[in-house]
């Protein structure tokens, strides 16, 4: 059975290089992630028509799980749940997961196309525009039908994006981990997740059940602003998030905030430690898309092996450094790293 289970929004990334003109036309911001509106729909066709277009299995949680599987190099150590359509894009996602050794347990919606994410890349920075489509239709009943996989997992992870789809599934999963003694992990994922009150309410409700909370400095600062903490100090924000009481007799929460090339901030019980990130020469940087997802993938792979915080951060930093040297959340056949 899988040791790590991810639950999220499976998307096919449609990725291409664009110009400032495209960013301006669609109101895109580098480094941002948004849900597509009506005005963004032509963007998907424009990218698909580009000669350099790449189709890569995506969706934040799915990226993390695929990277964890790659780091572990033992087929079936990870599993993934989410909803796809009965179409060509869905087949591409299924094939990618199988090839990677992930046990994918997709719910299939025969009436809705598979979700897609327009990845617009400019000057090595990316902006993500998502059409959730079938991913938006995941139902907790599917999870209830796969409780054996959930109960057997030692670690369960969802990116914050899943809050927009199935908070009920997150509640079931986090409570099951409380029962089994497993580890529940969550990611802030994007500023809009913490800025929209109903989404932030799910984070706040889940925090007492959350053992590891991930995010980056932008998301941490957006959270602080949204809840009225008058600060942009990442260490202070991580500290406060680490002090939210835990449910039952769970150990103290670990808050892990990445800061790109700057040290990763980890807060536990109000105490902060920083873990360095190895510098990557500018010319080796290809695409930052998936860096945060890849960090969590490496981190969770090490955590599943019982490693300490330093080793988990080191594994996360390694996997992120590999992924940013490739286009999309992709990597070589095997990691040059032993957990």
N, C-alpha and C positions, 0 to 999 in steps of 0.2 A: 504493500500500500504506500501511497505517496506520503512523504514526511511534511512537505510544504504544499499548502493549497492556496491558490489565488482565485479570487472572485471579482470579476470586473466587466468592463465593456470591450468586447473584442472588436477591433477595427482593422481594416486594411488601409495602411498608409499609402497615399498617392503623393509621391515626393518629387519635387523638381526645383531647380534654381530659377528665381524670378528677379525682377528689377524693382527699384523703388516705386515705379509706376504702378505695379500690381499691389504693393503695400498700400499706396495712397488710394487706389481705386476701391479697395475693399476695406479700408480703415484698419489695416492689420498693424500690430505692434510686435517688434522683435522680442522673442522670449515669452510671448503670451500664449494662452490657450483659451479658446472660446467655443461655444456651441454655435453652429451655423444658423444664420437667419435666411430669409428669402433672398436678400440682396447678395448673399455669398454663393448661391447655388451655381451660377455660371463658372465660378472659380474651379470647381471639380473638373468640368469639361475642358477648361483652358489648360489645366495641368496635364490631364490625360492626353492632350494633343501635342505636348512638348516632346521633342526627340529624346531628351535625357530623362524622361519620366521613369521612376522606379516604383514598383509595388512591393511593399514589405509588410509582413505581419506586424500589427501594431496594437495600440490600446495600452495605456500605462501599466496596468496590472499584468497583462499578458507579456509585455516586454520584460518585466521583472521576473516572472516565472520562467520564461525561456532562458534568461541569463543565469538564474539560479541553477537551472537544469544543466546548462553548459558548464558552469563552474564545478558542479558535482560529478559530471561524466558517468552517472549511473542511471540508465533508462528507468523511467517510472518513479523516480524520487520526488517528482513534482506533479501536481494536478491543477487543472484550471476549469472554472465554470463561467459561463456567460452565454449570451444569446446571439445566434447568427441566422442569416437567411438561408434558404435552400437554393443557392446560386453559385456562380463561378467564384465570386469573392469569398464566399463561405468555404468553398472547396480549397482555395488557396490557403486560407487560415488553418483549416484542418490538416492539410498536407504539411504546412510549416511546423505545426506543433508535433505531429507524428515524427517528422524527420529529426526534430530536436530531442525526442524522447519524453515529451510532456504527455501525461495522460489527460487528454482534453475531453471534458464531459460537457459538450455544448448542448444547450437547449436550442431546438431548431424551430424557427417561425417560418412557416411555408408562405405566409402572406406578405412578408416585409423583406426588402433587400438587406443584405449585410451592411453593417455600419462602415463608414469610410472617414478618413481624416486627411484633409488637404495639408500637406507639410510644405510650406513655402520657405525656401532657403535663400537668404541674401547675406553676403559677406560672412558666411559660416554661422550666422545666427538663424534661428527658425521661428516661425509662428505657426500655430496649429489651429485649424478650423474644422470642427467635427460635425458630421452628419451621423447621429447615433443610429437612426433607422432601427434595425432589429435589436441592436444592443440595448435599446431603451425598453424592450419588452420582456426582459428577464423577470421571471416570477419566482417567489419564494417556494412555491410548490415543487419546482424543479430541485431546489436544494433539499427539501424535505424528502424527495425521492432518492436522494444521494447522501443520506445521513451517515452511512457507513464510511464514506470517504472523508466527510467532515470530522467525524468522531475519531478516526484513526490518525488524522493529521496532528503533528506536534506544533506546527506553526500555520496560522491562517493570516492572509494578507489581502487587503483591498486598498486601492488608491481612492482618494477622496471623490474622484469622478463617479464612483459607483453609488455615492449618496444620491445622485440625481435620478438613479434608476430603481434601486431596491434597498432602501434603508431597512426594510423588514428582514431581508436576507442577512444584512450586517448584524442586526440585533440577534438573530438566531445563532449566527456563527460565533459572535463574541460571547454570548451566554453559554454556548456549548464548550468553548475553551475554558470558561470559568469553572464549568462542571468537571471537565476532564483533566484540568491542570495544564492545558496547552497554552500556547503563546498567541495572543491576538495583536496584529500590527495594522496600522493605518497610516495613510499619507495625506497631508493637507492638499497637495497636488496642484492647485492653481488659486490665484487671488479670488476669482469669482466664487469659489466654493466657500471661502470663509466670509465673503462680503454679503452673500445672499442669506438673510436671516433664517429661513427654513432649513437650508443646507448646514449652516453653522450650528443650528440647534441639534442636528444629528451628531455632529462632531462632539458637542458638549455632553450629549446624552451618552455617547460611546466612550468618552475619555476614561471613566472609572473602570472600564473593562479592557482598556487598551494598554498593552505592555510596552509596545514600542511605537512612538509617534515620529514619523519622518516628515521632512519638508525642506524647502530651501529658504534662503534669507528673505527673498521677496515675499513668499507666502507667510513667513513668520511675522514680518512687519505688517502685512495686510491684516493678519489676524489681530495683532495688537491694536491697530487703528480701528478695526471693526468693533472691538469690545471696549474701546475707550481707554486703553492703557496709553498714556502719553509718552511713548518711547519708540525709538527705532533701534534700540540696543538688543541685538540678537541674543546675546548671552542672558540678558535679563528676561527676555520673552521666553526663552527655552526653560529658564529656571522656574518661572511662574507656571508654565504648562506642566512641568515635572511635579509640581506640588499639589495639583488637583488630586484629591483623595481617590484611592483605588477601591474597587468593590471587593467584598468578601475578604479573604486573606491573601489576595494577590500581592506579589512583591512590588516595590516601587517602580513607577513608570520610567522608561528611558526615552528622553526626547533627543532626537538626532537631526540636527539642522546642517545641511551642506551649504557651502558658500563658494561654489565654483572652484577656482584654484586656491582659494584661501582655506585655512584649516576648518575641519568639521567640528561643530560645537555639539557636545553631548552633555545634557543635564540630567542628573539623577538625584532625587531628594534635595533639590536646591543647590547641589554642588555641580560646578561646571568643569569639564576637561576639554581640551582641544587636541585634535588629532591631525597631524600634517597631511597635506596632499602633495604627492610628487609632481613637480612642475613638468609640463609637457611643452616642448618647443612649439611656438606658434605655427610653424610650417607643417607640423604633423596633425594639426587640428583640421578635421574635415567637416564634422557636423555635430553640433551639441544636442541634437534631437535624441532623446532617450538616455542622456547622461545620468539624470536623477534616477530613472527607472533601473538602469544598469547598476548604479551604486547599491540600491536596495537589494537587487538580485544577488550580487556578490556577498553583501552583508548577511542576508538570510541563509545563503548556502553555508557560510561559516558558522552562523548561529545554530543551524541544524546539526552541526558536528560538535556542538558544545563549546565553541571557542569563546574567548573573552572579548570585551569591547574593543580592545586595541586590534586584535586579529580580525574581528568582524569589519571594522572600519578600513583596515588594510586591504582586505578582500574586496570590499566595496569600491575602494579607490582604484584598485587594479582593474576590475571589470569596467568601471566607468571610463578609465583611460584608454582601454581597448576599443570600446564602442564609439568614442568620439573621434577615433581615427578611421572610422568607416561611415558610409552613408546610411542613415536610418539606424535602427537598433539591430545591427548585424555585427558579426564577429567571425574570426577564423575557425577552422574545424575544432581545434582544441585550445584550452587556455594554457599559457606558459606559466602556470601558477599551481601550487599544491596547497590546498587548505589544511 
